[in-house]
Amino acid sequence: MKRLEGQVAIVTGGARGIGKGICEVFCREGATVALWDVLDGTDTVNEITKNGGNIFYQKVDVTDQECVNEAVEKIIKDHGKIEILINNAGIIRDKSFLKMSEDDWDSVINVNLKSLYVVTRTVVPYMKANGYGRIVSASSINGTAGAFGQTNYCATKAGISGFTRALCKEVGKHGITANAVAPGFVKSVMSDSMPEEIIKGAIKMIPVGRIGTPEDMGHAYLFLASKESGFVSGITLHANGGAMPM
């Protein structure tokens, strides 16, 4: 029996990177996945569909309440339920604090943090009505450790952990859990553009001796999205190969 058989999941920011890895793992485990992104998710959907996955793409701006409402209503009309919400969408606008513009700050806060309010608030009533739900949101090792040039990003990722701890106290009585995953150094378009010596230096700091993969993250999200995690709520799971933040 596949672990997510017959369940309907939303994965925001699912077109590439960690989001794509989550979509792949969830589809292999039997979920029907709604891939949300402002980027074109067609190639990801086609690739996963060819491998037998049940997935569809919706172009959704997770900061736009009307857009989110329409997408959720479409899922409910077509599938009747939403059991899993993965709040993965996020952006970076890195600059040292004194060079950071108000737009750099606001855009990261809106996409990374405000979107949790917009999307989760829209989905939770359907989970509540169904008496079941799994909400997993994307934090980061840098939400705890901090990082130069990322005051905006780190503020959002720390905020996501706080949001998760508070939300779990409100939704637990409805059969809904709320958790977060804090990835460490994970292979991505950004990591691929780094100089080789920087990558090697970062890997030396990881006890398991390698960079993480989107599939690694997909499996971390899978546990927290599964029925087996029903007594786990309010946590931030650090998935970083042992490179725990300070």
Backbone bond lengths (Angstrom), bond angles and torsions (degrees), N, CA, C in turn:
res aa  C-N    CA-C-N  psi(-1)  N-CA   C-N-CA  omega(-1)  CA-C   N-CA-C  phi
1 M - - - 1.458 - - 1.528 110.06 -
2 K 1.318 116.34 124.94 1.456 120.19 177.98 1.527 109.61 -71.63
3 R 1.318 115.52 145.43 1.467 120.77 -168.82 1.524 114.04 -70.26
4 L 1.331 117.65 -23.80 1.464 120.55 179.63 1.524 111.66 -117.74
5 E 1.315 116.32 22.41 1.459 121.72 -176.32 1.535 111.35 -53.57
6 G 1.349 115.40 125.84 1.459 121.16 175.12 1.518 115.42 79.55
7 Q 1.328 117.92 0.37 1.460 120.52 -178.37 1.532 111.26 -93.01
8 V 1.322 114.78 153.66 1.461 121.74 179.85 1.526 108.70 -110.56
9 A 1.330 115.68 127.48 1.463 121.35 -175.76 1.524 110.90 -126.64
10 I 1.321 115.63 143.23 1.466 122.43 168.60 1.520 107.85 -105.67
11 V 1.334 116.70 130.82 1.462 121.90 174.06 1.519 107.51 -122.03
12 T 1.332 117.07 108.76 1.468 119.66 178.99 1.529 108.91 -82.03
13 G 1.331 115.64 148.19 1.465 119.47 -176.87 1.511 111.97 62.58
14 G 1.347 116.23 39.86 1.454 120.77 -171.48 1.517 116.65 -92.27
15 A 1.324 117.63 1.97 1.467 119.44 -172.06 1.525 113.84 -73.72
16 R 1.329 117.10 -25.68 1.462 118.75 -176.80 1.524 109.81 -154.79
17 G 1.324 115.54 174.28 1.457 121.61 173.95 1.516 113.40 60.36
18 I 1.330 116.28 -139.08 1.455 121.42 -178.10 1.525 110.64 -60.07
19 G 1.323 117.32 -39.58 1.464 120.27 179.49 1.518 112.11 -59.05
20 K 1.319 116.04 -42.61 1.465 120.00 177.58 1.530 110.36 -64.24
21 G 1.326 117.11 -41.66 1.459 120.56 177.80 1.518 111.94 -59.89
22 I 1.323 116.93 -40.11 1.464 121.24 177.15 1.517 110.31 -63.08
23 C 1.338 116.69 -46.12 1.470 120.95 179.12 1.522 111.15 -58.25
24 E 1.317 117.11 -43.90 1.468 121.03 -178.67 1.530 111.33 -62.65
25 V 1.324 116.60 -47.54 1.462 120.61 -178.52 1.526 110.89 -65.38
26 F 1.334 116.25 -44.18 1.466 119.70 -178.66 1.526 111.46 -63.36
27 C 1.329 116.76 -40.32 1.467 119.58 179.49 1.523 110.78 -66.48
28 R 1.320 117.29 -39.28 1.467 119.77 176.89 1.527 111.59 -62.30
29 E 1.321 115.53 -28.08 1.467 120.02 -179.24 1.531 112.20 -93.37
30 G 1.336 117.07 12.36 1.453 120.54 168.76 1.513 117.43 96.75
31 A 1.323 118.49 1.90 1.461 120.21 -179.95 1.525 111.32 -76.51
32 T 1.317 115.42 152.54 1.460 122.13 164.33 1.520 106.27 -92.74
33 V 1.329 117.53 120.38 1.462 121.99 -170.99 1.526 111.83 -111.42
34 A 1.323 115.32 128.11 1.461 122.11 169.29 1.520 107.51 -94.94
35 L 1.313 116.43 109.77 1.463 121.91 179.08 1.522 108.12 -86.76
36 W 1.326 116.66 114.76 1.463 121.99 177.34 1.526 109.43 -104.77
37 D 1.319 115.77 134.59 1.461 120.07 175.27 1.516 108.55 -167.98
38 V 1.325 116.79 154.87 1.460 120.40 169.55 1.517 109.83 -84.82
39 L 1.333 116.62 -19.67 1.461 121.40 171.73 1.527 108.95 -78.42
40 D 1.312 116.62 159.65 1.459 120.81 178.91 1.532 109.78 -71.81
41 G 1.308 116.52 118.39 1.454 121.16 -179.58 1.514 114.05 -98.13
42 T 1.332 117.13 9.77 1.465 120.69 -174.81 1.520 112.53 -60.49
43 D 1.338 117.20 -45.13 1.468 119.85 -178.60 1.525 111.53 -62.37
44 T 1.318 116.91 -41.49 1.464 120.66 178.20 1.519 110.92 -63.47
45 V 1.329 116.36 -44.75 1.465 120.86 178.67 1.524 110.65 -60.79
46 N 1.327 116.91 -45.48 1.471 120.34 -179.26 1.521 111.41 -62.75
47 E 1.333 116.73 -42.16 1.466 121.27 -179.82 1.526 111.10 -63.07
48 I 1.325 116.64 -46.01 1.467 120.46 -178.18 1.521 110.86 -70.65
49 T 1.333 116.79 -36.69 1.465 120.72 179.13 1.528 110.54 -63.73
50 K 1.335 116.67 -39.94 1.471 120.44 178.62 1.526 111.80 -61.27
51 N 1.337 115.55 -27.46 1.462 120.37 179.31 1.530 112.13 -92.64
52 G 1.324 115.75 12.40 1.459 120.05 174.04 1.512 115.72 95.44
53 G 1.322 117.86 5.29 1.461 120.58 -178.46 1.514 112.94 -79.60
54 N 1.320 115.44 152.50 1.466 122.45 176.66 1.523 107.75 -105.27
55 I 1.332 116.52 98.97 1.457 121.63 -171.93 1.520 109.78 -146.88
56 F 1.323 115.93 146.87 1.460 120.79 175.99 1.523 109.34 -141.25
57 Y 1.323 116.00 155.23 1.462 122.96 -175.09 1.518 110.89 -105.42
58 Q 1.325 115.59 134.20 1.456 122.30 170.37 1.529 108.36 -127.01
59 K 1.310 117.09 125.24 1.471 120.28 176.23 1.521 107.79 -77.23
60 V 1.322 115.47 110.74 1.464 120.89 -173.48 1.524 110.01 -133.80
61 D 1.316 116.27 128.50 1.458 123.18 169.32 1.525 106.62 -90.86
62 V 1.318 117.13 109.02 1.463 120.82 -172.47 1.521 113.22 -71.81
63 T 1.326 118.16 -5.04 1.468 121.07 175.02 1.517 111.83 -94.79
64 D 1.325 118.07 -4.91 1.462 123.92 -174.74 1.528 109.51 -105.01
65 Q 1.326 117.06 107.64 1.462 120.92 -175.42 1.521 112.65 -60.01
66 E 1.310 118.22 -41.40 1.466 120.48 -179.42 1.525 111.11 -64.73
67 C 1.322 116.43 -42.44 1.469 121.14 178.93 1.529 110.58 -62.78
68 V 1.316 116.69 -42.96 1.464 121.52 178.91 1.524 110.56 -64.95
69 N 1.326 116.55 -43.51 1.469 120.48 178.60 1.524 111.40 -56.46
70 E 1.331 115.79 -46.50 1.467 120.64 -177.42 1.533 110.76 -63.91
71 A 1.332 116.48 -41.38 1.463 119.95 -178.87 1.527 111.43 -66.38
72 V 1.329 116.38 -42.53 1.463 120.48 179.29 1.523 110.66 -65.74
73 E 1.310 117.01 -43.42 1.464 120.72 179.08 1.528 111.46 -60.51
74 K 1.329 117.08 -36.58 1.462 121.63 177.62 1.531 110.76 -65.19
75 I 1.333 116.56 -42.81 1.468 120.26 178.87 1.533 110.42 -63.53
76 I 1.313 116.43 -44.93 1.464 120.18 179.98 1.526 110.69 -63.78
77 K 1.302 117.12 -40.20 1.466 120.59 178.74 1.524 111.21 -63.23
78 D 1.346 116.55 -41.97 1.467 120.76 -175.01 1.532 113.30 -85.13
79 H 1.346 116.94 -31.27 1.466 119.72 -171.45 1.537 113.77 -123.70
80 G 1.322 116.94 -15.41 1.456 120.97 172.28 1.509 117.04 81.35
81 K 1.328 118.17 -4.33 1.466 119.75 -175.35 1.520 110.25 -167.12
82 I 1.334 115.14 163.38 1.464 123.31 170.75 1.519 106.59 -140.65
83 E 1.334 117.62 114.06 1.462 120.98 179.65 1.518 113.36 -95.69
84 I 1.329 117.13 -29.24 1.466 120.88 -171.30 1.527 109.99 -129.14
85 L 1.330 115.85 132.73 1.456 121.93 173.63 1.524 108.54 -125.23
86 I 1.331 115.75 120.82 1.460 121.96 175.35 1.527 108.16 -109.79
87 N 1.326 115.77 108.09 1.470 121.97 177.97 1.529 108.74 -86.71
88 N 1.335 115.48 84.67 1.463 120.51 -174.15 1.531 113.17 -106.63
89 A 1.323 118.38 -17.42 1.468 120.97 -174.69 1.529 110.78 -58.96
90 G 1.319 115.88 137.10 1.456 119.74 178.40 1.521 111.50 -168.61
91 I 1.330 115.23 157.09 1.460 121.55 177.95 1.523 108.99 -135.31
92 I 1.323 116.34 164.96 1.458 122.18 171.21 1.526 109.00 -123.99
93 R 1.310 115.87 146.08 1.462 123.73 172.11 1.513 106.00 -139.83
94 D 1.343 116.68 73.11 1.455 121.77 -170.04 1.521 112.74 -76.74
95 K 1.325 114.90 129.20 1.462 123.34 171.26 1.516 107.69 -160.38
96 S 1.333 116.20 152.06 1.458 117.81 173.83 1.524 108.48 -61.24
97 F 1.330 116.50 152.25 1.459 121.04 -167.87 1.530 113.10 -56.57
98 L 1.335 117.94 -43.45 1.462 119.93 -176.91 1.522 112.56 -72.63
99 K 1.325 118.03 -14.01 1.462 121.86 176.26 1.528 111.96 -100.96
100 M 1.311 116.74 -3.63 1.458 121.18 -176.20 1.524 110.37 -78.87
101 S 1.336 116.05 125.18 1.462 120.18 179.58 1.524 110.28 -80.54
102 E 1.309 115.54 164.37 1.468 120.11 176.51 1.528 110.73 -61.95
103 D 1.333 116.54 -35.20 1.463 119.78 177.50 1.527 111.36 -67.13
104 D 1.344 117.08 -38.77 1.472 120.38 175.63 1.531 110.23 -58.58
105 W 1.327 115.73 -42.14 1.464 120.77 179.60 1.528 110.91 -67.76
106 D 1.329 116.38 -53.26 1.464 120.91 -173.32 1.526 112.56 -64.18
107 S 1.329 117.66 -39.90 1.458 119.97 -176.83 1.521 110.93 -64.72
108 V 1.339 117.82 -40.40 1.465 121.35 179.10 1.525 110.46 -70.28
109 I 1.320 117.58 -42.53 1.464 121.00 177.89 1.528 110.13 -60.24
110 N 1.319 117.38 -43.42 1.466 121.06 -176.87 1.530 112.08 -66.52
111 V 1.336 116.61 -49.21 1.468 119.03 -176.38 1.523 111.30 -72.74
112 N 1.316 117.33 -43.56 1.464 120.45 -172.73 1.521 113.46 -81.71
113 L 1.335 117.48 -32.04 1.466 119.78 -171.66 1.523 113.62 -119.12
114 K 1.328 117.52 -50.09 1.465 118.95 179.54 1.525 110.90 -59.63
115 S 1.330 116.81 -32.85 1.466 120.50 -178.94 1.527 111.47 -59.65
116 L 1.347 117.74 -30.53 1.463 119.62 177.58 1.521 110.81 -62.86
117 Y 1.324 116.34 -39.83 1.462 120.04 175.90 1.519 110.77 -63.42
118 V 1.332 116.24 -49.72 1.465 121.31 -175.27 1.525 111.25 -62.42
119 V 1.321 116.97 -51.34 1.466 121.10 -173.42 1.530 111.36 -75.17
120 T 1.328 116.74 -48.76 1.466 119.92 -175.44 1.521 110.83 -64.10
121 R 1.317 116.93 -40.50 1.471 121.06 179.77 1.521 111.28 -63.12
122 T 1.326 117.01 -29.97 1.459 121.31 179.71 1.526 111.55 -78.23
123 V 1.330 116.80 -35.91 1.469 121.15 -174.58 1.521 113.06 -85.46
124 V 1.325 117.99 -35.92 1.462 120.85 -173.03 1.534 114.17 -55.33
125 P 1.340 120.15 -40.36 1.473 117.71 179.24 1.532 113.60 -56.95
126 Y 1.328 117.85 -33.44 1.466 120.65 178.29 1.530 110.95 -72.65
127 M 1.336 116.54 -37.93 1.462 119.94 174.76 1.525 110.04 -64.45
128 K 1.313 116.35 -44.06 1.471 121.42 179.90 1.529 110.89 -59.13
129 A 1.310 116.51 -44.00 1.465 120.84 179.98 1.523 111.45 -64.07
130 N 1.340 116.11 -30.21 1.457 122.16 -179.03 1.531 112.34 -88.14
131 G 1.343 116.21 -12.20 1.463 120.63 -179.57 1.507 114.19 71.42
132 Y 1.340 116.88 22.79 1.462 120.09 -177.15 1.521 110.07 -161.74
133 G 1.328 116.96 141.77 1.458 120.33 174.12 1.510 112.36 -174.71
134 R 1.309 115.13 152.76 1.459 122.87 174.95 1.527 107.54 -129.90
135 I 1.336 116.08 119.86 1.461 122.23 178.04 1.526 107.54 -116.05
136 V 1.331 117.18 122.63 1.462 121.41 179.19 1.527 107.83 -130.91
137 S 1.319 116.26 125.87 1.464 121.35 -175.15 1.519 111.13 -118.87
138 A 1.330 115.64 154.39 1.467 122.08 -173.26 1.521 111.65 -91.28
139 S 1.323 115.38 106.03 1.458 121.47 169.19 1.534 107.46 -92.71
140 S 1.312 117.98 -152.34 1.467 121.66 -179.87 1.520 109.05 -166.08
141 I 1.332 115.79 152.23 1.458 119.94 172.86 1.530 110.66 -55.59
142 N 1.338 116.91 -30.69 1.459 120.57 -178.29 1.525 112.66 -76.09
143 G 1.325 117.33 -13.59 1.453 119.82 173.21 1.516 112.06 -68.77
144 T 1.326 116.56 -20.64 1.468 122.56 176.29 1.523 111.31 -104.07
145 A 1.339 116.41 -44.78 1.465 120.66 -174.08 1.523 112.87 -82.54
146 G 1.346 117.38 -25.95 1.456 120.06 -171.71 1.516 110.85 77.09
147 A 1.324 116.30 161.79 1.461 121.14 177.91 1.521 109.17 -157.23
148 F 1.325 115.14 140.75 1.472 120.15 179.16 1.525 109.62 -59.37
149 G 1.320 116.57 133.76 1.457 121.65 176.31 1.518 114.15 80.03
150 Q 1.335 117.25 10.24 1.467 119.64 -175.96 1.530 112.80 -130.64
151 T 1.322 117.52 38.36 1.469 118.00 179.17 1.521 111.31 -59.78
152 N 1.330 116.82 -38.22 1.466 119.76 179.37 1.524 111.08 -67.71
153 Y 1.322 116.72 -49.30 1.463 122.09 -178.53 1.527 111.22 -63.35
154 C 1.335 116.79 -47.07 1.463 120.49 -178.29 1.526 111.24 -63.84
155 A 1.330 117.00 -36.62 1.464 120.14 177.37 1.524 110.67 -61.41
156 T 1.337 116.69 -41.20 1.465 118.85 -179.98 1.522 111.75 -68.22
157 K 1.323 117.26 -40.28 1.461 119.93 -176.03 1.526 111.50 -72.19
158 A 1.331 117.37 -34.33 1.463 120.12 172.15 1.527 109.63 -67.27
159 G 1.332 116.26 -39.19 1.460 120.95 178.53 1.513 112.79 -62.09
160 I 1.327 116.47 -36.11 1.472 120.84 179.58 1.527 110.45 -63.78
161 S 1.318 117.52 -39.38 1.461 119.94 177.47 1.525 110.80 -65.08
162 G 1.329 117.28 -40.57 1.460 120.77 176.98 1.520 112.10 -66.21
163 F 1.312 116.31 -42.45 1.466 122.09 176.07 1.528 110.31 -56.40
164 T 1.318 115.60 -44.23 1.462 121.69 -178.03 1.524 111.65 -64.39
165 R 1.340 116.72 -44.47 1.468 120.12 -179.57 1.522 111.40 -63.47
166 A 1.335 116.89 -36.52 1.463 120.27 179.49 1.526 111.59 -75.74
167 L 1.328 116.66 -44.51 1.462 120.38 -176.12 1.523 111.67 -61.10
168 C 1.337 116.85 -39.50 1.466 119.49 -176.68 1.518 111.37 -59.08
169 K 1.331 117.94 -30.32 1.454 121.62 -179.03 1.529 112.32 -72.11
170 E 1.331 116.17 -22.67 1.460 120.45 -178.35 1.523 113.22 -93.21
171 V 1.319 117.29 -31.74 1.469 119.47 -171.94 1.517 113.81 -102.00
172 G 1.327 118.03 -10.87 1.455 120.67 -175.39 1.515 113.75 -58.08
173 K 1.323 117.51 -37.04 1.462 120.84 -177.85 1.524 112.59 -67.62
174 H 1.333 116.29 -11.47 1.468 121.28 178.96 1.528 112.31 -100.94
175 G 1.333 116.72 12.06 1.456 120.16 -179.91 1.517 113.61 79.26
176 I 1.332 116.30 20.20 1.465 122.33 -176.68 1.525 109.20 -112.57
177 T 1.312 117.21 132.41 1.463 121.26 172.37 1.525 109.78 -106.88
178 A 1.335 115.29 153.56 1.465 121.85 177.83 1.518 108.50 -133.44
179 N 1.311 116.26 121.48 1.458 122.31 -179.11 1.524 110.01 -139.42
180 A 1.319 115.89 173.18 1.468 121.70 176.64 1.518 109.74 -136.78
181 V 1.317 115.88 156.59 1.464 122.73 172.84 1.527 107.79 -119.25
182 A 1.322 116.19 133.12 1.462 121.54 178.23 1.527 108.98 -113.64
183 P 1.330 117.70 93.49 1.465 119.99 179.30 1.526 111.68 -68.21
184 G 1.330 114.66 153.35 1.449 121.06 170.76 1.524 109.34 -96.80
185 F 1.331 116.43 -134.32 1.469 121.78 -178.15 1.526 108.54 -79.46
186 V 1.326 115.95 112.49 1.464 122.12 -174.25 1.523 109.76 -124.05
187 K 1.326 116.52 138.84 1.465 122.09 179.08 1.524 109.63 -60.08
188 S 1.332 115.87 130.20 1.470 121.84 -177.11 1.519 109.28 -158.69
189 V 1.306 116.01 178.14 1.466 120.81 175.23 1.524 109.37 -58.86
190 M 1.330 116.56 -40.27 1.462 120.87 -179.65 1.529 110.98 -67.29
191 S 1.332 118.14 -45.08 1.465 119.80 -178.98 1.522 111.37 -66.89
192 D 1.329 116.43 -34.15 1.464 120.17 179.31 1.529 112.48 -64.75
193 S 1.332 116.61 -23.21 1.471 120.71 -179.02 1.528 112.42 -87.89
194 M 1.324 116.99 -5.63 1.470 120.80 -178.77 1.524 111.03 -76.35
195 P 1.340 117.44 150.41 1.465 120.27 173.99 1.526 110.47 -60.82
196 E 1.331 115.74 146.70 1.460 120.81 -175.76 1.525 112.34 -58.77
197 E 1.339 117.02 -36.89 1.467 119.18 -178.13 1.540 111.28 -67.45
198 I 1.334 116.93 -31.61 1.464 120.99 177.40 1.524 109.85 -67.78
199 I 1.337 115.87 -43.69 1.470 120.66 178.96 1.528 110.43 -61.89
200 K 1.346 116.37 -46.31 1.468 120.13 -179.82 1.527 111.17 -62.44
201 G 1.327 116.26 -38.85 1.465 120.12 178.44 1.516 111.93 -64.45
202 A 1.330 115.87 -39.90 1.464 120.27 179.17 1.526 110.89 -66.96
203 I 1.327 116.73 -40.96 1.467 120.56 -178.90 1.530 110.87 -64.59
204 K 1.336 117.77 -32.41 1.461 120.76 178.16 1.526 111.96 -61.82
205 M 1.330 116.40 -22.72 1.460 121.20 -179.27 1.527 112.68 -88.59
206 I 1.339 116.55 -1.80 1.459 121.60 -177.20 1.528 108.68 -104.80
207 P 1.326 119.21 115.18 1.465 121.33 -175.74 1.521 114.89 -56.30
208 V 1.341 119.28 -33.77 1.465 118.92 -179.77 1.528 111.97 -76.95
209 G 1.328 117.72 -7.09 1.456 121.59 169.51 1.510 116.78 80.72
210 R 1.319 117.84 21.54 1.462 119.36 178.04 1.521 110.19 -156.34
211 I 1.323 115.21 164.36 1.453 121.62 173.46 1.532 108.71 -76.70
212 G 1.314 116.53 150.03 1.451 120.34 176.13 1.523 111.38 -75.32
213 T 1.319 116.59 163.53 1.465 122.01 177.95 1.522 109.64 -121.20
214 P 1.333 116.81 158.81 1.466 119.01 174.11 1.529 112.70 -56.02
215 E 1.338 116.95 -33.97 1.461 119.36 178.52 1.528 110.87 -67.30
216 D 1.343 117.98 -38.32 1.465 120.71 174.30 1.525 109.98 -54.24
217 M 1.321 115.66 -46.01 1.463 119.98 -178.94 1.524 110.80 -67.34
218 G 1.338 115.92 -37.65 1.459 120.16 178.09 1.512 111.81 -57.42
219 H 1.336 116.71 -40.32 1.459 120.32 179.94 1.526 111.44 -71.30
220 A 1.337 117.79 -33.43 1.469 120.33 175.75 1.531 109.81 -64.25
221 Y 1.322 115.84 -44.50 1.466 120.17 177.80 1.529 110.99 -65.94
222 L 1.320 116.43 -35.03 1.460 120.42 -178.54 1.525 111.05 -59.18
223 F 1.320 117.88 -45.82 1.460 119.58 -179.97 1.517 110.64 -58.53
224 L 1.336 117.34 -48.25 1.459 120.27 -176.70 1.527 112.76 -71.28
225 A 1.335 116.96 -18.62 1.468 121.37 177.88 1.524 112.40 -91.62
226 S 1.320 116.95 -6.56 1.460 120.71 -173.44 1.524 111.61 -89.43
227 K 1.332 115.46 164.94 1.462 120.62 175.49 1.517 111.26 -65.65
228 E 1.328 117.12 -28.42 1.466 121.32 -178.42 1.526 113.02 -63.81
229 S 1.328 117.48 -19.18 1.466 120.71 -177.02 1.529 112.07 -93.71
230 G 1.314 117.68 21.20 1.456 120.93 -173.15 1.513 115.88 -62.47
231 F 1.339 118.87 -20.13 1.468 121.42 178.12 1.523 111.30 -104.11
232 V 1.327 116.50 14.74 1.467 122.28 177.60 1.521 107.83 -114.28
233 S 1.320 117.07 114.53 1.464 120.05 -179.45 1.523 109.72 -153.65
234 G 1.335 115.00 143.86 1.458 121.10 177.57 1.512 114.66 86.05
235 I 1.334 117.80 7.42 1.467 119.82 -176.84 1.528 111.94 -98.60
236 T 1.329 115.24 160.00 1.458 122.16 165.32 1.520 106.70 -113.28
237 L 1.330 115.73 113.34 1.465 121.75 -178.98 1.524 108.76 -85.73
238 H 1.337 116.56 116.18 1.467 120.94 178.56 1.521 109.54 -85.44
239 A 1.325 115.25 111.66 1.463 122.31 -179.42 1.521 107.88 -110.90
240 N 1.343 115.77 87.27 1.458 119.23 -170.43 1.521 113.77 -142.94
241 G 1.329 117.39 19.43 1.453 120.32 177.66 1.511 114.76 67.92
242 G 1.330 117.10 18.84 1.450 121.04 178.62 1.523 114.34 96.52
243 A 1.339 117.40 -3.01 1.478 120.57 -179.63 1.524 109.12 -82.06
244 M 1.309 116.06 67.91 1.466 120.18 -173.86 1.529 110.90 -63.83
245 P 1.328 116.55 141.99 1.471 120.37 -179.88 1.522 111.26 -69.00
246 M 1.294 116.59 157.10 1.460 122.05 177.78 1.517 110.15 -71.59
